[in-house]
């Protein structure tokens, strides 16, 4: 397996992410971070071949180990994610530093 990748075993799911996604500062709640990781995990195998990805609320809740029926909390978490600006500053040995900002591109129906 590479340093960045997605692996599923019978007993656990594992998402290996670039260190820059782990060492970040932001205002995401724990639920928002879990949702973000679950969405990346779910779409990982098709990231380069599809522009849009879909997941049901049931699948999402299973991935984040959410057993409640309070879908309002999921909706609120998505509202916060939609308005979140992601900023990055990546240092590359060949090209120097790359910095940027972007809003998450999410369309949600719960």
Secondary structure by P-SEA (a helix, b strand, c coil): cccccccccccbbbbbbccccccccccccaaaaaaaaaaaaaaccccccccbbbbcaaaaaaaaccccccaaaaaaaaaaaaabbbbbbbbbcccccccccccccccccc
